[in-house]
Amino acid sequence: MNIYAVVVTYKTTYSELQNLINSLYSQVTQIILVNNECNLDILGQDKKIKQFNFRENLGIAKAQNIGIKYAIANGADFILISDQDSLYPKNYIIQLLDVYKHVSALNKVAAVGPVYMDHNKNMKIQPMVSFGKVFLKKSDKNTELFYPSHLISSGMLLNKEILETVGYPREDFFIDWVDTEWCWRAISGGYKIVQSPDVVLRHSIGIEIKPAGLKFATIHNNLRDYYKIRNALYILLYLKYIPFQNKFYLFNNINKNITIAIMKALLDKKYRSNILIGRALLDGCKGRLGKFIP
């Protein structure tokens, strides 16, 4: 069985990437690096590592698709999607394959994934989430297989055949909501997304965590705020397969990200983020996607 790992990077460092590769090297058939804005001569001529180096940022979805298509063309049976800031435990792939085989015996499975231990939240395991009748529900009862509303792309393992049915990640999103939309698309087609509480992945979400009332908020840069708001609004307005619960979640998420962006602008006295918020709302409403062009 051929397992290919597709790792998308953006302005990575050698040490960060080497740590990730070391954690995956013995677990997969080949590691495919798709390096956005790459200025490194990474890892020399190791035949187990295929590299695509780009001097510009292609966006996460297009970079993923470059790696996925190469993997399939070269005989991949399963594909692991990864960001650059994930670290994989021993037997990670074997454990997720066992989960896939177990669930796929009775269900159509789109992807399987782990629970996440966030570097930015004191290595705390993040709760699993699913939709209730209206609100998103979070579960800390990590005792059995879980069927979440979505997974983040890093650490997700999928069978190559699912891409023929569900399709590839949407390149016009560029970044943000790429993994969520793909999971929702798969679920709308009758597939299961599976999360195993026995498999834990160390991963970093966002740039930093700052208190927001009694909760914590994930902080991204201003341009990421644009993509988060624009793409969420586009999904809400234009994608017909999205059920009510998902739309309600999107509406709340848009409002939350607008609030965070405004608070950042007021605290930092940098008002470019307010301009980007307006542009995100306009582009989302008009269905204008792709890479942001000032």
C-alpha positions as CSV (number, residue, x, y, z in Angstrom):
1,M,0.0,0.0,0.0
2,N,1.4,3.4,-1.0
3,I,0.9,6.3,1.4
4,Y,2.0,9.7,0.1
5,A,2.3,12.7,2.4
6,V,1.6,16.1,0.8
7,V,3.1,18.9,2.9
8,V,2.3,22.5,2.0
9,T,4.7,25.1,3.3
10,Y,4.9,28.9,3.4
11,K,8.1,30.7,4.2
12,T,9.2,27.8,6.3
13,T,12.5,27.3,8.1
14,Y,14.8,24.4,7.6
15,S,14.6,23.3,11.3
16,E,10.8,23.4,11.3
17,L,10.5,21.4,8.1
18,Q,13.2,18.9,9.2
19,N,11.3,18.1,12.4
20,L,8.1,17.4,10.5
21,I,9.9,15.2,7.9
22,N,11.7,13.3,10.7
23,S,8.3,12.5,12.2
24,L,6.9,11.2,8.9
25,Y,9.8,9.7,7.1
26,S,9.5,6.1,8.2
27,Q,5.6,6.1,8.0
28,V,5.0,7.0,4.3
29,T,6.1,5.9,0.8
30,Q,7.0,9.4,-0.2
31,I,6.9,13.0,1.1
32,I,5.8,15.7,-1.4
33,L,6.8,19.2,-0.4
34,V,5.0,22.0,-2.1
35,N,6.8,25.1,-1.0
36,N,5.2,28.5,-1.4
37,E,7.5,31.5,-1.4
38,C,10.5,29.2,-1.0
39,N,14.0,30.5,-0.7
40,L,15.6,27.3,0.8
41,D,17.5,24.6,-0.9
42,I,15.6,22.0,1.1
43,L,17.0,18.6,1.9
44,G,19.2,18.0,-1.1
45,Q,18.5,15.0,-3.4
46,D,16.7,12.6,-1.1
47,K,14.7,10.3,-3.5
48,K,12.0,9.8,-0.9
49,I,11.2,13.5,-0.9
50,K,9.8,15.2,-4.0
51,Q,9.9,19.0,-4.0
52,F,8.0,21.7,-5.8
53,N,9.5,25.1,-5.1
54,F,7.6,28.3,-6.0
55,R,8.7,31.9,-5.6
56,E,5.2,33.0,-5.1
57,N,2.3,32.1,-2.8
58,L,0.0,29.9,-4.8
59,G,-2.5,29.5,-1.9
60,I,-2.9,26.4,0.2
61,A,-5.6,24.7,-2.0
62,K,-3.6,25.0,-5.3
63,A,-0.5,23.8,-3.5
64,Q,-2.4,20.8,-2.0
65,N,-3.8,19.9,-5.4
66,I,-0.3,20.0,-7.1
67,G,0.9,17.5,-4.5
68,I,-2.3,15.4,-4.6
69,K,-2.2,15.0,-8.3
70,Y,1.4,14.1,-8.3
71,A,0.8,11.5,-5.6
72,I,-2.1,9.9,-7.6
73,A,-0.1,9.9,-10.8
74,N,2.7,8.0,-9.0
75,G,0.5,5.3,-7.5
76,A,-0.7,6.6,-4.2
77,D,-3.4,4.6,-2.5
78,F,-3.9,7.0,0.5
79,I,-2.8,10.6,0.8
80,L,-1.9,12.5,4.0
81,I,-2.4,16.2,3.9
82,S,-0.1,18.3,6.2
83,D,0.9,21.8,7.1
84,Q,4.5,22.6,8.0
85,D,3.8,23.1,11.7
86,S,2.6,19.6,12.6
87,L,4.5,16.8,14.3
88,Y,3.4,13.2,13.9
89,P,3.7,10.5,16.6
90,K,4.9,7.0,15.8
91,N,2.4,4.7,14.2
92,Y,0.2,7.7,13.2
93,I,-0.5,6.4,9.7
94,I,-1.1,2.8,10.9
95,Q,-3.6,4.0,13.5
96,L,-5.6,6.1,11.0
97,L,-5.6,3.3,8.4
98,D,-7.1,1.0,11.1
99,V,-9.8,3.6,11.7
100,Y,-10.5,3.9,8.0
101,K,-10.8,0.1,7.5
102,H,-13.0,-0.2,10.6
103,V,-15.5,2.5,9.6
104,S,-15.4,1.9,5.8
105,A,-16.7,-1.6,6.4
106,L,-20.2,-0.1,7.0
107,N,-20.0,3.5,5.8
108,K,-18.7,5.6,3.0
109,V,-15.7,7.4,4.4
110,A,-14.2,10.6,3.0
111,A,-11.4,11.2,5.5
112,V,-10.1,10.2,8.9
113,G,-8.1,12.5,11.2
114,P,-6.8,12.9,14.7
115,V,-7.6,15.1,17.7
116,Y,-5.3,18.2,17.9
117,M,-2.9,19.3,20.6
118,D,-2.4,23.0,20.1
119,H,1.1,24.5,20.7
120,N,-0.6,27.9,21.4
121,K,-2.9,26.6,24.1
122,N,-0.4,25.0,26.4
123,M,-0.5,21.7,24.5
124,K,-4.1,21.2,25.4
125,I,-6.1,18.7,23.4
126,Q,-8.8,20.6,21.5
127,P,-12.4,19.4,21.8
128,M,-14.1,17.6,18.9
129,V,-17.0,19.5,17.3
130,S,-20.2,18.5,15.6
131,F,-23.5,20.3,14.7
132,G,-26.5,20.0,16.9
133,K,-30.0,21.2,15.7
134,V,-28.7,24.8,15.7
135,F,-25.5,25.3,17.6
136,L,-22.1,23.8,17.3
137,K,-21.4,21.2,20.0
138,K,-18.0,20.5,21.5
139,S,-17.1,17.2,23.1
140,D,-14.2,16.5,25.4
141,K,-15.2,12.9,25.9
142,N,-12.4,11.4,23.9
143,T,-13.3,7.8,24.4
144,E,-14.7,6.5,21.0
145,L,-14.7,7.3,17.3
146,F,-16.3,10.7,16.6
147,Y,-18.1,12.0,13.5
148,P,-17.2,15.8,13.5
149,S,-18.7,18.6,11.4
150,H,-15.3,19.0,9.8
151,L,-11.5,18.5,10.2
152,I,-8.6,20.8,9.6
153,S,-6.6,19.6,6.7
154,S,-3.3,19.0,8.5
155,G,-3.2,15.4,9.5
156,M,-6.2,14.3,7.4
157,L,-5.8,11.0,5.6
158,L,-8.0,10.2,2.6
159,N,-8.3,7.5,0.0
160,K,-7.4,8.7,-3.5
161,E,-10.7,7.4,-4.9
162,I,-12.7,9.9,-2.8
163,L,-11.3,12.8,-4.9
164,E,-13.0,11.4,-8.0
165,T,-16.4,11.7,-6.2
166,V,-16.1,14.7,-3.9
167,G,-13.6,16.6,-6.0
168,Y,-10.5,18.5,-5.0
169,P,-10.0,21.4,-2.6
170,R,-11.3,24.7,-4.1
171,E,-8.3,26.7,-5.4
172,D,-10.4,29.9,-5.7
173,F,-10.7,30.1,-1.9
174,F,-6.9,30.5,-1.8
175,I,-6.7,30.0,2.0
176,D,-9.2,29.6,4.8
177,W,-12.3,27.4,4.8
178,V,-10.7,25.2,2.2
179,D,-10.7,22.1,4.5
180,T,-14.1,22.9,6.1
181,E,-15.8,23.4,2.7
182,W,-14.3,20.1,1.4
183,C,-15.6,18.2,4.5
184,W,-19.0,19.7,4.2
185,R,-19.1,18.8,0.5
186,A,-18.2,15.3,1.3
187,I,-20.8,15.0,4.1
188,S,-23.5,16.4,1.7
189,G,-22.7,13.5,-0.6
190,G,-23.3,10.9,2.1
191,Y,-19.7,10.4,3.3
192,K,-18.5,10.2,6.9
193,I,-15.7,12.3,8.3
194,V,-14.1,10.4,11.2
195,Q,-12.0,11.6,14.1
196,S,-10.1,9.2,16.3
197,P,-9.5,10.3,20.0
198,D,-6.7,7.7,20.2
199,V,-4.6,9.6,17.6
200,V,-3.2,12.9,18.8
201,L,-1.4,15.4,16.5
202,R,0.7,18.3,17.7
203,H,-0.3,21.4,15.6
204,S,-0.3,25.2,15.8
205,I,-3.5,27.1,15.0
206,G,-3.2,30.8,14.3
207,I,-0.4,33.2,15.2
208,E,-1.1,33.7,18.8
209,I,-3.9,33.3,21.4
210,K,-5.2,36.4,23.3
211,P,-7.9,36.5,25.9
212,A,-11.3,37.5,24.6
213,G,-13.6,37.9,27.6
214,L,-13.7,34.5,29.3
215,K,-12.7,32.7,26.2
216,F,-9.6,32.7,23.9
217,A,-9.5,33.9,20.4
218,T,-7.2,32.8,17.6
219,I,-5.4,35.8,16.1
220,H,-4.3,35.9,12.5
221,N,-2.8,38.7,10.4
222,N,-5.0,41.2,8.6
223,L,-4.9,39.5,5.2
224,R,-6.0,36.2,6.8
225,D,-9.0,38.1,8.3
226,Y,-10.0,39.1,4.8
227,Y,-10.0,35.5,3.5
228,K,-11.8,34.2,6.6
229,I,-14.6,36.7,6.3
230,R,-14.8,36.6,2.5
231,N,-14.9,32.9,2.0
232,A,-17.3,32.3,4.9
233,L,-19.7,34.8,3.4
234,Y,-19.4,33.2,-0.1
235,I,-20.2,29.8,1.3
236,L,-23.1,31.2,3.2
237,L,-24.6,32.9,0.2
238,Y,-23.7,30.8,-2.8
239,L,-23.3,27.1,-1.9
240,K,-26.7,25.5,-2.0
241,Y,-25.8,22.2,-0.3
242,I,-25.0,24.0,3.0
243,P,-27.7,23.1,5.7
244,F,-29.2,25.6,8.2
245,Q,-26.9,24.6,11.1
246,N,-23.8,25.3,9.0
247,K,-25.1,28.6,7.8
248,F,-25.9,29.7,11.3
249,Y,-22.4,28.7,12.3
250,L,-21.0,30.7,9.3
251,F,-23.0,33.8,10.3
252,N,-21.7,33.7,13.8
253,N,-18.2,33.1,12.6
254,I,-18.3,36.1,10.3
255,N,-19.5,38.4,13.1
256,K,-16.8,37.0,15.4
257,N,-14.0,37.6,12.9
258,I,-15.3,41.1,12.1
259,T,-15.3,41.9,15.8
260,I,-11.8,40.6,16.3
261,A,-10.4,42.5,13.3
262,I,-12.0,45.8,14.5
263,M,-10.6,45.3,18.0
264,K,-7.1,44.7,16.5
265,A,-7.4,47.9,14.5
266,L,-8.4,49.9,17.5
267,L,-5.8,48.4,19.8
268,D,-2.9,48.7,17.3
269,K,-4.1,51.9,15.7
270,K,-3.7,50.3,12.3
271,Y,-6.8,50.8,10.2
272,R,-5.9,48.9,7.1
273,S,-7.8,45.9,8.6
274,N,-11.0,47.9,8.5
275,I,-10.5,48.5,4.8
276,L,-9.9,44.8,4.3
277,I,-13.1,44.0,6.2
278,G,-15.1,46.1,3.9
279,R,-13.4,44.6,0.9
280,A,-14.0,41.1,2.3
281,L,-17.7,41.8,2.7
282,L,-18.0,43.3,-0.8
283,D,-16.1,40.5,-2.5
284,G,-18.0,37.8,-0.6
285,C,-21.3,39.2,-1.5
286,K,-20.4,39.6,-5.2
287,G,-18.8,36.1,-5.3
288,R,-15.3,37.4,-6.1
289,L,-12.8,34.8,-5.1
290,G,-9.1,34.0,-5.8
291,K,-6.0,35.6,-4.5
292,F,-6.4,39.1,-3.0
293,I,-5.3,41.9,-5.3
294,P,-5.1,45.3,-3.6
